[in-house]
Amino acid sequence: MASARLKYLSLGVLVFQTTSLVLTMRYSRTLQAEGPRYLASSAVVVAEVMKILACVLLVFKEHSYSIRALNSILRQEILHKPIETLKLAIPSGIYTLQNNLLYVALSNLDAATYQVTYQLKILTTALFSVSMLGRRLGVYQWLSLLVLMAGVALVQWPSESAATPEKEARSAGSQFVGVTAVLVACCSSGFAGVYFEKILKESKQSVWVRNIQLGMFGLVFGLFGMLAYDGERVRESGMFQGYNTITWTVVALQALGGLVIAAVIKYADNILKGFATSLSIILSTLISYFLLQDFDPSSVFFLGAVLVIAATFLYGYEGKPPANPSRA
């Protein structure tokens, strides 16, 4: 009974985190407010700081709230193992790029289109898992990837509208930027996720310590990106310009969301994760249409969304792919 409760709790948490992050980020990037809009590069930096602090607290808890033990483990695992720490620079840099791209995507795409298109990360993760980890995919999984691509293609299919040619041109340009950002984010998510999994499997280090290492590099890359891209605006108005309650909510969801998912994912099987993804897509579509009013779905969109949801379930149908005997 307790196990069933944990499963449904994890389902609720996964749906809430996925849906709320996308919707609040989209709302924050399209909200017409007085003064300058907050800098996406600044939000990425603040999220990394929050993630590092959260992971330090979790390591602190793991070691019975001992300052001495915390200091010892951080020195031993981070300072005394520079090669192991440097391995995290690659996925960290890619994750930082990905986090910035998500802001670009949601500044140019409605939440529903973004949610469905971003499921292409299943395809990129699968391909990188095959090439980097030597995994084998079953027939149902390969079939699901074909269904997934067809579904995403239908979601991006241009719909007829009564807009003026100028507005249509601006909309098409915005759509192109948004979709390009999502596609690059999918590729980076797939590679960085599999690379990080490979590193975790090759060591017995705590996942929270690894996330501290990721966050440290992410903070450095994020600061560099912020100063390179938004340096002039930061010098003029500070890195916290345009911040409000919605902005802080977005930053907190982005920083803590991944950690929450990591904590509950052990209770969620593939079918449950499929349900979470499906519910999140449905909720994003409904809220985009009724509350944000920035989305007018077509029958082709609904067909594509159904195919993507079906592909998500189909990919988890066979459970874990068979292990590669050479990597036993």
Long-range contacts (C-beta under 8 A, 24 or more apart in sequence): 3-267, 6-267, 7-267, 7-268, 7-272, 9-264, 9-267, 10-264, 10-265, 10-267, 10-268, 10-272, 11-268, 11-272, 11-275, 11-276, 11-279, 13-260, 13-261, 13-264, 14-261, 14-264, 14-268, 14-272, 14-273, 14-276, 14-280, 15-276, 15-279, 15-280, 15-283, 17-253, 17-257, 17-260, 17-261, 18-115, 18-257, 18-276, 18-277, 18-280, 19-279, 19-280, 19-283, 19-284, 19-287, 20-253, 21-250, 21-253, 21-254, 21-257, 22-106, 22-111, 22-114, 22-115, 22-280, 22-284, 23-111, 23-284, 23-287, 23-288, 23-292, 24-246, 24-249, 24-250, 24-253, 25-102, 25-103, 25-106, 25-250, 25-253, 25-254, 26-106, 26-110, 26-111, 26-114, 26-288, 26-292, 26-294, 27-246, 27-292, 28-246, 28-247, 28-250, 29-103, 29-106, 29-107, 30-107, 30-292, 30-294, 31-246, 33-242, 33-244, 35-241, 35-242, 36-233, 36-237, 36-241, 36-242, 37-242, 38-240, 38-241, 38-242, 38-243, 38-244, 38-247, 39-226, 39-230, 39-233, 39-234, 39-239, 39-241, 39-242, 40-100, 40-103, 40-104, 40-107, 41-100, 41-222, 41-225, 41-226, 41-229, 41-230, 42-226, 42-230, 42-234, 42-239, 42-240, 42-241, 43-103, 43-247, 43-250, 43-251, 43-254, 44-96, 44-99, 44-100, 44-103, 44-218, 44-222, 44-225, 44-226, 44-254, 45-219, 45-222, 45-223, 45-226, 45-239, 46-251, 46-255, 47-99, 47-251, 47-254, 47-255, 48-96, 48-215, 48-218, 48-219, 48-222, 48-255, 49-215, 49-219, 49-255, 50-251, 50-252, 50-255, 50-256, 51-211, 51-215, 51-218, 51-255, 51-256, 51-258, 51-259, 52-212, 52-215, 52-216, 52-219, 54-255, 54-256, 54-259, 55-208, 55-209, 55-211, 55-212, 55-215, 55-259, 56-212, 58-208, 58-259, 59-206, 59-208, 59-209, 59-212, 62-206, 62-208, 73-206, 73-209, 74-209, 74-212, 77-205, 77-206, 77-209, 77-213, 78-209, 78-212, 78-213, 78-216, 84-203, 84-205, 85-213, 87-199, 88-196, 88-199, 88-210, 88-213, 88-214, 88-217, 89-217, 90-192, 90-195, 91-191, 91-192, 91-193, 91-195, 91-196, 91-199, 91-214, 92-213, 92-214, 92-215, 92-216, 92-217, 92-218, 92-221, 93-217, 93-218, 93-221, 94-188, 94-191, 94-192, 94-195, 95-188, 95-192, 95-214, 95-218, 96-218, 96-221, 96-222, 96-225, 97-184, 97-188, 98-185, 98-188, 98-189, 98-192, 99-222, 99-254, 100-225, 101-181, 101-182, 101-184, 101-185, 101-188, 102-181, 102-185, 104-177, 104-178, 104-181, 105-178, 105-179, 105-181, 105-182, 105-185, 106-178, 107-178, 108-174, 108-175, 108-177, 108-178, 108-181, 109-174, 109-175, 109-178, 109-179, 109-182, 110-288, 110-292, 110-294, 110-295, 111-284, 111-285, 111-287, 111-288, 111-292, 111-294, 111-295, 112-281, 112-284, 112-285, 112-288, 112-289, 112-295, 112-297, 112-301, 112-305, 113-155, 113-156, 113-178, 113-295, 113-301, 114-178, 114-182, 114-284, 115-280, 115-281, 115-284, 115-285, 116-151, 116-152, 116-155, 116-281, 116-301, 116-304, 116-305, 116-308, 117-152, 117-155, 117-156, 117-179, 117-182, 117-183, 117-186, 118-182, 118-185, 118-186, 119-148, 119-151, 119-152, 119-277, 119-281, 119-308, 119-311, 119-312, 120-148, 120-149, 120-152, 120-182, 120-183, 120-186, 121-185, 121-186, 121-189, 121-190, 121-193, 122-148, 122-311, 122-312, 122-315, 123-148, 123-149, 123-186, 123-190, 124-186, 124-187, 124-189, 124-190, 124-191, 125-189, 125-190, 125-193, 125-194, 126-190, 126-315, 127-190, 128-190, 128-191, 128-193, 128-194, 128-195, 129-194, 132-194, 132-195, 132-198, 133-194, 133-197, 133-198, 133-324, 133-327, 134-324, 134-326, 134-327, 135-321, 135-324, 136-321, 136-322, 136-324, 137-321, 138-318, 138-321, 138-322, 140-314, 140-315, 140-317, 140-318, 141-314, 141-315, 141-317, 141-318, 141-321, 143-314, 144-310, 144-311, 144-312, 144-314, 144-315, 144-317, 145-311, 145-315, 147-307, 147-308, 147-310, 147-311, 147-314, 148-307, 148-308, 148-311, 148-312, 148-315, 150-304, 150-307, 151-303, 151-304, 151-305, 151-306, 151-307, 151-308, 151-310, 151-311, 152-304, 152-308, 153-304, 154-300, 154-301, 154-303, 154-304, 154-307, 155-300, 155-301, 155-304, 155-305, 155-308, 156-304, 157-300, 157-301, 157-304, 159-296, 159-298, 159-300, 159-301, 161-296, 207-262, 211-259, 211-262, 269-316, 269-319, 270-315, 270-316, 270-317, 270-319, 271-313, 271-316, 273-312, 273-316, 274-309, 274-312, 274-313, 274-315, 274-316, 277-309, 277-312, 278-309, 278-312, 278-313, 281-305, 281-308, 281-309
